[in-house]
């Protein structure tokens, strides 16, 4: 499960920072408990996991787009 925190939280698995998506392994009891607690309290929201094919291409800065006609 991938969760993004809305505020920084100190948990039993460590300090989790606001705005960073974390992958929780639900087969591990400690991670499952933390993930359920964060969602229950409304501190974290579930984020969609992007595959590399769905990820947008990085934009190049300072370079014009190449001319496809030439």
C-alpha positions in Angstrom: 0.0 0.0 0.0 1.4 3.4 -0.9 0.5 6.3 1.4 1.4 10.0 1.4 1.3 11.8 4.8 -0.4 15.1 5.3 1.8 15.9 8.2 5.0 14.5 9.7 4.4 11.7 12.2 6.7 9.8 14.6 5.7 6.1 14.4 7.0 2.8 15.8 8.7 2.2 12.4 10.4 5.6 12.4 9.8 9.3 11.5 7.6 9.7 8.4 7.8 13.0 6.6 4.9 15.0 5.2 4.4 14.9 1.5 6.6 11.9 0.8 4.9 8.7 -0.5 5.8 5.6 1.5 5.3 2.0 0.5 3.9 -0.2 3.3 4.3 -3.9 3.1 1.1 -5.2 4.5 2.5 -8.7 5.1 4.6 -7.2 8.0 2.6 -6.7 11.1 4.3 -3.5 12.3 3.9 -1.8 8.9 0.3 -2.9 8.6 -0.5 -1.5 12.0 1.1 1.8 11.3 -0.6 2.1 7.8 -4.0 1.3 9.3 -3.5 3.8 12.2 -2.4 6.6 9.8 -5.4 6.1 7.5 -7.8 5.8 10.4 -6.7 9.1 11.9 -6.8 10.8 8.5 -3.1 11.6 8.5 -2.3 9.8 5.3 -4.0 9.3 1.9 -3.6 6.4 -0.4 -1.6 7.3 -3.6 -1.8 5.7 -6.9 1.3 3.7 -7.9 2.6 4.7 -11.3 4.4 2.3 -13.5 7.3 3.5 -15.6 5.1 3.4 -18.7 2.5 5.7 -17.1 5.0 8.2 -15.6 5.3 11.4 -17.6 8.5 12.1 -19.4 10.8 14.6 -17.7 10.7 18.0 -19.3 14.0 19.4 -20.6 14.8 22.9 -19.4 16.5 25.5 -21.6 16.3 23.4 -24.8 13.8 23.9 -27.6 11.8 20.8 -28.8 13.6 19.2 -31.8 12.0 19.9 -35.1 10.4 16.6 -36.3 10.4 17.8 -40.0 14.2 18.0 -40.3 
